[in-house]
C-alpha cells in the first residue's frame, strides 16, 4: 500500500521549524511551502559518503565541519532552507550549530534523474545568493562527471567540468582530490 502525503498548508518559518521536528520525513522549506525529501539511490548515497570521507580528515585539521544530507542550510533567514547532499562550513558560528548551517563555504549536490533539474535550477539560483558560498559542485550519479562552480569577481561564477582521470581543485579549502575516490564502489549498471 502506498501512502499519499497531503501537502501541508503554507506556514511561517517558525511554524516550519516546530512542525518538521514532529515529522518522520525531512522537508525543505521554500517561501512558506514544504517539500518532502525522498530517498535516494544507493549510488547517490555512496557518492555523498565517499566525498565526505575524502574531505573529513582535511577539514578536521583546519577547524571546519562537513555534513551529509541530514543537515539543512539557510539561504536567508526567511527562506529557503534546503538539505544539500554535502555541506562544508569553516565559519565559527556554524561549528556549534544545532539546527542549520548559515555560512557554507562549499555545497555539493549529487545529481540523479529525479533531482537534476531542481539542483541545476532552483537550488543553484538560490545557493549563489549565499554570501559565504565559494564553491558549488554537481556530482553526477549516472556517470563519472563533476561540475564545479567557483565564485569569481563580483557576481561572476567560474565553471570547471571534470571527468574520469581528472583532479578536482577545491580552492576555498586549499584541497585537491582525484575524481576516482568519489565513485569508489559505485555501480552504474541498472539492476535487473
N, C-alpha and C positions, 0 to 999 in steps of 0.2 A: 504494500500500500504506500502511496506517495503522499506526503504531507504537503499541503498547499499553504504557503506563507502569505498572509494578508499584509499588505503594505500598511505600516502604522501611519497615523496622521502626522502632518508636519509638526515639528517640535523645536523648541529653543535649544541652544547648546547645553544649557544646564539640565533641561529635561532629557536630552540625549545621553549625557553622562550618567545620570541616575538610571535611566531606562536600560541602557546597554549592560550595566552591571547585573541585571536580572535576566539577561538573555543567555541561551545556550550557544548561539552563534555570535560571531563578531560582525559588527556593522560599521560601514563607512558613513560619514555624515557630510552632506553637501547641501548647503542653503536650505536647511530645515528638513530635508528628506534623508532617510536612512536606507542603505543598500546592503543586503546580506552578503557576506563574503563566502563564496562557495569553496569547496575543497578543490585542491589542485591535483595534478597528476604526480606520479612517482618521479618522473624526470624533472618536473618543475621543482619539487621539494628537494631532490638530490642536488640540483644546481645551486639553489639558495644555500643549502647547508655546506656544499663544497666551497662556495665563496666565503661564507662565514669562517670556515676552518682555516682558509688561507689568510684572511685578514686578522683574525683574533690575536695571534702572537705579536704581530707588528703593532697593532693598535694598543694592546695592553701596555706595552713598553712605552708608548707615547702618552698614556693617560687618556685615551679615547675609549669609546664604547662602540660595539657593533651589536645590532639586534636583528633577529629574523622574524618576519611575518606576524607575530602576535603583539607588536608594539606599534602604536599609531603615531603619525606625525601631524603636527598642527601646521596648516598652511598659513592661516591667520587666526586670531583669537575667536572669530565668529564662524568661519567656515572656509574651506572644507577640512575634514580630518580623514586621512587615509591610512591604510595598513600596507606599507611597502613590503616587498619581499626581503630586502636587506637595507638597513639604515645605519649610517655612521655619524657620530657626533663627537666632537672634541671640546664642546662648549661646557664650561664648569656648571652652568645651570642644568644641563641635560645629564650630567654624570650621576646625579642623585634623583633624577626624575622618577616618578611613580606612575603617572597617568599617560604621558605622551612626550615626544621629543619636539622641541620648539626650534632648535637651531642645527638642523642636519648639515653635514658637510658633503656627504655622498648619499644618494638614494639609488637603489637598483631595483628594477622590476624584471622578473623572469616572464618572458612572453609565452603565451600559449594561444591557440586559435581563438579561445573564448575571451581572452583579456587583452590581446594585442591592440585592438582599436582604442580601447579606453586608456591603456598605458601610453600609447603614442599620441593620443588626442587630449582628452580632458585632463588626465593626470599630468601629462607633460606640460601643458599650458599653465596649470596651477603650480606645479613644483617650481617652475622657473621664476615664480614671483617670490620665492623664499630667499631673503637677502643673504643668508648664510650658505646656501647651497652652492657648491663649487663644481660638482660633477653629477651627472645623471646617466645611469647605464641601463640599457635594454639588452637583456641576455636571452637569446632565442632558446627555446626548449625543444625545437623540432630539428635543428641543425646547429653546427658549430659556427656561431656568429654573435658578436657583441658589438653594440653601438655605444659610443661614449660621447656625451655632450659635456663640454668643459667651458666654464664661464670665461669670457674674454673681456675686452674693454667695453665699458658702458653696458648696453643691452645685447651685445654680441655673444653668441654661443658658438663654439667651435665644434665641429663634428669629426669623429675619428672612428672608422669602421675597423673591426678586427675579425680575422677568420683563422682557420686551422694553422698552427705553427707560429702564430704571432705572440708578441709580448704586449701586455696591456700596461700602460702607464697611468697611474693614479697620482697626478701631480699634487693634488691638495693634501695628500698624506705622505708624499715622497716615497712611493712604493711602486714596484714593477712586479708583475706576475705573468707567468705563461698562461695562455688560454686553456691549455690541456687540463690542468687540475680542476677547472670549473666543470668539465664534462666527464670527470673520472667516474666510472661505473654507470654512466647514463646510456640507456639503450634507446636508440632511435627507431627500432623496428616496431611495427604495430603488433599487438598481441592478437593471437587467433581467437 
